[in-house]
C-alpha cells in the first residue's frame, strides 16, 4: 500500500503535467490523478499546486519528491544489478536521432547491435526537430553540434567537421575564394539557414551568404556542388567520399570552425539501464 501513487507522483513532478505523466506511464490521466489524490490523502499533505496551465510542487512536495526520486533510483540500480547478471540484456529502447545522420550512421549500427543482442527491442524516430525526451518518453537522443539543454546528461560519441567546398569545374570557371569577403562574388548553395559558420581570428562568426539555390536536403546540395552549381558548406559525413575522390575541393580551411560533438543525451535524473548503456557504448566504439 505504501508504494501506491509514488511512480505517478514522481512522473507528474518531473513533467509538471498529469497528461504527460500518463503518456510516460501508459495509463490514463484519470488514473494518475486518482493515485496522486489518494497519496495526498494518505499523507495528509498537499503535494502540488494545480492551475489550468501548470502543475508545480509545493514545498512539502519538493521534499517528498527528493526522497521518492532517491528511492526509485535505488530500485533502478537494483534492477540494473539483476539485469547485468543475465547473459543477454533485454527490454525496449526508444531513441531519436537527426534524419540524415540517423539513416547513414545510427540505424545501421543499431541493426548490427540487434543482431548481437536479439532480446532487445528498439524503436527509433528520426527527426531534425529537437524533441523533448521526457514528454515524448525517449530513453536516448543523438544530437549534433553544440548542446543547449543543460537539463540533460551527455556523452560524446564522435566529432564532425564542417567543410566549405566546390567542384574543380566550378573553381576553374569562377575562381577560388581565399577570404570570407570573396564569398559574396560566388554562388552559395543554401540549406535551411541564410548564413554559414566560420572562425575568424579565433572568434566564431555567422556569415550571411546568398545564392540561387536552396534545399533542405544535404544530399541535394552535394549533388548541386558536384554539378558545378556553386559552393556548399556541409558536415563531413555528406562529403567524405567526394573529398577523397577529388570530385569536391575544400576551401577556406583557415576559417574552419573547430570540430563539433556528436552526442548521446539522456535525462539527468535517470541512471542508464544496462541495455541503454550497452547501446551507448556500442555506438561510441563504432563512431569514434
Helices and strands as residue ranges (DSSP letters): H 6-15, H 18-25, H 29-43, E 48-50, E 55-57, H 59-84, E 91-97, H 99-101, I 102-106, H 107-116, E 120-126, H 133-136, E 140-144, E 152-160, E 162-166, H 168-174, G 180-185, E 189-190, E 195-200, E 203-208, E 213-214, H 218-226, E 232-235, H 236-245, E 249-251, G 253-255, E 260-267, H 274-287
